[in-house]
Amino acid sequence: MTKGHAFVLGASGQVGRAAVRALVADGWEVTAASRGGRRDERWPDEVRSVRLDRTEEGALAAGIGDGCDVLVDIVAYDGAHGRQLTGLADRIGSAVVVSSGAVYEDEHGRSFDTQDRPDGFPAFPVPIPEEWRTVAPGDGTYSTRKIALERELLAAGDALPTTLLRAGAIHGPYSPGPRELWFVKRALDGRPVRLLAYGGASRFHPVHVDNLAELVRLAAANPGSRVLNGGDPEAPTVAEIGAAIDAVMEVESETVLIEGAPEGTVGSTPWTAERSVVYGMTAAERELGYRPVVSYAASLPETVEWLTGHLADREWREAFPGLAKYGVDLFDYAAEDAWLKSSRG
């Protein structure tokens, strides 16, 4: 006896792979849909894998067929995707949709959309509750599109009960843009020093794919219209992340703390921020009985192993085009050496 039919859209990505595993383990019959139709080697044989491009007219409706008990949408992006799902509400029992913690803004209207402006980085409460204010919906940025998605789905109410998961900085194997590469490649390169701005105290709340998958599993079994944050049990500082990765890779490096902002790329990391970003998890604990399945530090060995294998002997931009697209040299050692020489006389 299964719990029902779960249809996972975006199943071949890093979150989708973990979500499928969690749902199968919990007794769901799972259809794993993605544009490539790829399978994860850890999925059991009973997982049905299908090719599906949601942008093709009628493709999602055809994929769902007579319907599903829960639709898990990992890749929904904007209001149009929200309307696509609500348009199929008569065939979907409930939904679990991955949103983003990027939708929040502070009391002065600052958000991730304004972070590159002078004094534009938001000042959030620590932690941020789900009731905190958000950006206005629109189609101009990632943040505004994600909140437009949320508004469309929440407006459906009981017609399509949807749990929206505002994910933090997602990490784990199969990441298209792994932040951990900043430390991992330095260790592989034998780089003896790490320069960290803001005294290494920056915190940008991570969430491991297995913890996000656990939220998906619980929400699938407990339908409702709600918004929940998604974060790991801890939000380590960037200095703590560096030390943890060095420990996994069995290297010793010198950490040089820059008390102010980065100077160009020097001191900047994928977690570096002037103020902390930490997501509150009490609502998930209260409403779903959520308990994290892995800590940040405990998850690192698997992540590091995957990263080193995926990087192999390739140039990092080739291995991780999701990071390269930002046009930032994450490994400008010459600039770091020049800064060190200048600062140390």
Legacy VTK file of the C-alpha trace (Angstrom):
# vtk DataFile Version 3.0
C-alpha trace
ASCII
DATASET POLYDATA
POINTS 345 float
0.000 0.000 0.000
1.529 3.301 -1.104
0.822 6.778 0.246
-0.197 7.779 -3.260
1.320 9.107 -6.444
3.945 11.862 -6.196
4.944 13.674 -9.377
8.333 15.448 -9.067
9.073 18.167 -11.604
12.778 18.978 -11.945
13.751 15.584 -10.580
17.217 15.336 -12.123
18.619 18.409 -10.333
20.391 18.389 -7.008
17.216 18.954 -4.943
15.036 16.764 -7.117
17.330 13.766 -6.765
17.152 13.973 -2.988
13.398 14.662 -2.950
12.677 11.564 -5.033
14.729 9.407 -2.679
12.970 10.797 0.383
9.489 10.316 -1.071
10.172 6.742 -2.201
11.554 5.876 1.221
8.364 7.268 2.767
6.131 4.998 0.711
5.155 7.140 -2.271
4.883 5.920 -5.849
7.060 8.456 -7.648
7.218 9.772 -11.191
10.459 11.697 -11.749
10.102 14.260 -14.533
12.849 16.386 -16.067
13.787 17.808 -19.436
16.469 15.175 -19.918
14.627 12.321 -18.242
17.806 11.317 -16.412
17.830 8.952 -13.464
19.837 9.079 -10.279
21.818 5.917 -9.658
20.478 5.820 -6.080
16.823 5.740 -7.114
15.176 2.333 -6.821
13.939 0.672 -10.016
10.296 1.421 -9.241
10.817 5.163 -9.801
9.292 6.060 -13.163
11.478 8.532 -15.046
9.999 10.660 -17.844
11.131 13.446 -20.164
9.092 16.596 -19.754
9.607 20.223 -20.776
7.032 22.362 -18.982
7.427 25.123 -21.584
5.887 22.931 -24.271
2.156 23.499 -24.630
0.198 20.797 -22.805
3.323 18.840 -21.786
2.783 19.080 -18.029
-0.903 18.194 -18.297
-0.026 15.185 -20.438
2.694 14.125 -18.008
0.352 14.245 -15.028
-2.302 12.374 -16.975
-5.289 11.483 -14.811
-3.679 13.249 -11.878
-1.400 12.886 -8.887
-1.837 13.075 -5.142
1.021 15.526 -4.726
3.055 17.518 -7.218
6.534 18.542 -6.102
7.858 21.406 -8.219
11.558 22.036 -7.738
11.983 24.383 -10.702
8.939 26.702 -10.595
10.197 30.205 -11.206
7.498 32.827 -11.714
3.829 33.740 -11.760
3.291 31.960 -15.051
4.468 28.704 -13.507
2.115 29.318 -10.596
-0.799 29.753 -13.006
0.304 26.633 -14.849
-0.089 24.632 -11.649
-3.361 26.229 -10.533
-4.736 25.551 -13.997
-4.285 21.854 -13.259
-5.677 22.030 -9.722
-8.488 19.612 -10.535
-5.854 16.926 -11.159
-3.418 17.732 -8.338
-4.260 16.810 -4.749
-1.696 19.191 -3.231
1.636 20.751 -4.137
5.046 21.362 -2.602
6.974 24.093 -4.403
10.526 25.307 -3.838
10.753 29.086 -3.532
13.661 31.126 -2.177
14.740 33.072 0.875
15.704 35.807 -1.580
12.107 37.097 -1.499
12.588 38.972 1.795
13.310 42.687 2.039
14.195 44.778 5.074
12.338 47.681 6.646
14.091 50.103 4.293
13.119 48.217 1.147
16.566 46.651 0.727
16.845 43.087 -0.567
19.236 40.906 -2.526
18.159 42.979 -5.527
19.769 46.077 -3.995
22.895 44.508 -2.488
25.247 45.932 -5.121
24.213 49.529 -4.365
25.951 51.689 -1.739
24.584 50.532 1.638
22.203 48.335 -0.307
22.664 45.073 1.579
19.539 44.342 3.657
19.461 44.332 7.446
17.199 41.450 8.423
16.147 40.261 11.854
18.068 37.196 13.042
16.428 34.875 12.361
13.964 35.936 9.639
10.417 34.653 10.287
8.135 33.716 7.415
5.835 36.631 8.266
8.575 39.143 7.464
7.962 41.559 4.596
8.896 40.597 1.037
9.668 42.287 -2.244
6.771 43.218 -4.516
5.837 40.633 -7.157
6.960 41.279 -10.705
8.945 39.876 -13.593
12.102 41.972 -13.274
14.319 39.862 -10.981
14.695 36.414 -9.511
13.287 37.643 -6.197
10.241 39.401 -7.669
9.460 36.418 -9.877
9.644 33.995 -6.975
7.243 36.078 -4.867
4.890 36.307 -7.865
4.963 32.501 -7.967
4.116 32.363 -4.271
1.220 34.797 -4.579
-0.375 32.858 -7.412
-0.249 29.580 -5.514
-1.349 30.916 -2.141
-4.312 32.645 -3.793
-5.581 29.224 -4.893
-6.199 28.279 -1.251
-8.035 25.004 -0.772
-8.353 24.509 -4.531
-4.650 23.648 -4.544
-3.110 23.447 -1.052
0.525 24.389 -1.561
3.518 24.372 0.761
6.108 26.895 -0.408
9.660 26.294 0.805
11.852 29.400 0.994
15.221 27.735 0.624
18.465 29.198 1.876
21.855 28.645 0.191
21.354 25.128 -1.183
24.366 22.832 -0.959
25.243 19.205 -1.553
26.242 17.001 -4.487
25.192 17.885 -8.064
25.077 21.622 -7.395
25.356 23.694 -10.602
26.950 26.524 -8.606
28.653 25.049 -5.532
29.775 27.744 -3.086
32.039 25.210 -1.369
34.251 25.201 -4.450
35.800 28.463 -3.181
37.507 26.564 -0.369
37.809 23.145 -2.016
39.768 24.345 -5.043
42.125 26.359 -2.836
42.898 23.198 -0.908
43.416 21.230 -4.144
45.681 23.987 -5.470
47.774 23.975 -2.299
46.808 27.575 -1.695
48.100 28.254 1.842
45.986 31.298 2.722
42.305 32.294 2.771
41.401 35.976 2.905
37.990 36.670 4.437
36.306 40.066 4.542
34.132 41.307 7.428
36.341 39.428 9.850
35.150 36.077 8.477
31.892 36.562 10.371
29.522 36.580 7.379
26.596 34.181 7.680
24.409 33.168 4.748
22.172 30.350 5.974
22.787 27.118 4.049
20.366 24.255 3.504
21.529 20.787 2.511
19.534 18.984 -0.167
18.660 16.199 2.271
17.188 18.681 4.763
15.186 20.303 1.976
14.056 16.858 0.848
12.907 16.112 4.394
10.748 19.250 4.301
9.338 18.070 0.972
8.573 14.642 2.421
6.790 16.042 5.459
4.823 18.611 3.470
3.714 15.961 0.961
2.209 13.927 3.780
0.644 16.995 5.458
-0.973 19.166 2.760
-1.752 22.801 3.457
-1.417 26.345 2.154
1.661 27.706 3.913
5.086 29.284 3.557
8.060 27.749 5.378
11.733 28.599 5.500
14.298 25.974 4.587
17.617 26.014 6.413
20.163 23.760 8.097
20.171 23.436 11.898
23.024 25.944 12.026
24.146 28.976 10.043
27.946 28.835 10.266
30.170 31.825 9.607
32.289 31.780 6.486
35.372 31.294 8.689
33.740 28.230 10.272
32.851 26.874 6.819
36.458 27.260 5.699
37.781 25.492 8.775
35.296 22.637 8.343
36.202 22.118 4.688
39.928 22.230 5.459
39.353 19.582 8.127
37.593 17.303 5.644
40.380 17.782 3.110
43.049 17.358 5.788
44.867 20.592 5.018
46.061 23.397 7.233
45.797 26.925 5.899
46.237 30.410 7.234
43.094 32.505 7.541
43.636 36.239 7.153
40.716 38.305 8.374
39.918 41.607 6.692
37.844 43.662 9.094
36.058 45.667 6.403
34.515 45.013 3.024
36.259 43.043 0.271
38.674 44.916 -1.947
37.531 43.841 -5.374
37.597 40.059 -5.264
40.059 39.992 -2.370
38.265 38.758 0.737
35.051 37.986 -1.099
33.488 34.515 -1.026
30.102 33.175 -2.155
28.876 33.628 1.440
30.376 37.066 2.084
27.874 39.666 3.245
27.969 42.742 5.400
25.093 41.488 7.552
23.872 38.032 8.546
21.114 36.219 6.679
19.589 33.532 8.906
16.195 31.891 8.356
13.936 30.910 11.238
12.926 27.250 11.294
10.436 27.162 14.181
7.390 27.244 11.871
8.527 24.099 10.052
9.135 22.406 13.372
5.715 23.446 14.652
3.622 22.753 11.556
5.343 19.671 10.147
7.296 18.266 13.080
10.428 18.936 11.051
13.795 17.850 12.375
16.957 18.236 10.265
18.488 15.020 9.012
22.065 16.296 8.640
24.229 19.147 9.912
26.348 21.325 7.652
29.618 19.861 8.896
28.415 16.252 8.712
27.300 16.730 5.095
30.652 18.045 3.875
32.578 14.805 3.182
30.060 13.724 0.526
29.968 17.207 -0.985
33.751 17.507 -1.096
34.095 14.066 -2.676
31.586 14.956 -5.385
33.174 18.359 -6.017
36.699 17.003 -6.398
35.477 14.239 -8.704
33.427 16.611 -10.852
36.260 19.126 -11.088
38.910 16.481 -11.813
41.479 18.013 -14.174
39.077 20.478 -15.772
39.265 24.249 -15.549
36.709 25.325 -12.952
34.700 27.445 -15.410
34.235 24.442 -17.660
33.283 22.173 -14.775
30.895 24.685 -13.202
29.379 27.001 -15.821
26.713 27.909 -13.262
29.433 29.758 -11.338
31.323 31.006 -14.366
28.266 32.833 -15.731
28.692 35.543 -13.089
31.948 36.638 -14.686
33.847 36.789 -11.393
37.271 35.220 -10.975
36.832 33.303 -7.744
40.495 32.298 -7.719
42.449 35.481 -8.438
45.497 34.456 -6.459
47.629 37.240 -7.982
45.296 39.878 -6.548
45.381 38.154 -3.166
49.182 37.996 -3.183
49.401 41.666 -4.076
47.082 42.559 -1.216
49.067 40.423 1.220
52.343 41.984 0.102
50.905 45.480 0.498
49.327 44.827 3.882
52.379 43.131 5.335
54.826 45.650 3.996
LINES 1 346
345 0 1 2 3 4 5 6 7 8 9 10 11 12 13 14 15 16 17 18 19 20 21 22 23 24 25 26 27 28 29 30 31 32 33 34 35 36 37 38 39 40 41 42 43 44 45 46 47 48 49 50 51 52 53 54 55 56 57 58 59 60 61 62 63 64 65 66 67 68 69 70 71 72 73 74 75 76 77 78 79 80 81 82 83 84 85 86 87 88 89 90 91 92 93 94 95 96 97 98 99 100 101 102 103 104 105 106 107 108 109 110 111 112 113 114 115 116 117 118 119 120 121 122 123 124 125 126 127 128 129 130 131 132 133 134 135 136 137 138 139 140 141 142 143 144 145 146 147 148 149 150 151 152 153 154 155 156 157 158 159 160 161 162 163 164 165 166 167 168 169 170 171 172 173 174 175 176 177 178 179 180 181 182 183 184 185 186 187 188 189 190 191 192 193 194 195 196 197 198 199 200 201 202 203 204 205 206 207 208 209 210 211 212 213 214 215 216 217 218 219 220 221 222 223 224 225 226 227 228 229 230 231 232 233 234 235 236 237 238 239 240 241 242 243 244 245 246 247 248 249 250 251 252 253 254 255 256 257 258 259 260 261 262 263 264 265 266 267 268 269 270 271 272 273 274 275 276 277 278 279 280 281 282 283 284 285 286 287 288 289 290 291 292 293 294 295 296 297 298 299 300 301 302 303 304 305 306 307 308 309 310 311 312 313 314 315 316 317 318 319 320 321 322 323 324 325 326 327 328 329 330 331 332 333 334 335 336 337 338 339 340 341 342 343 344
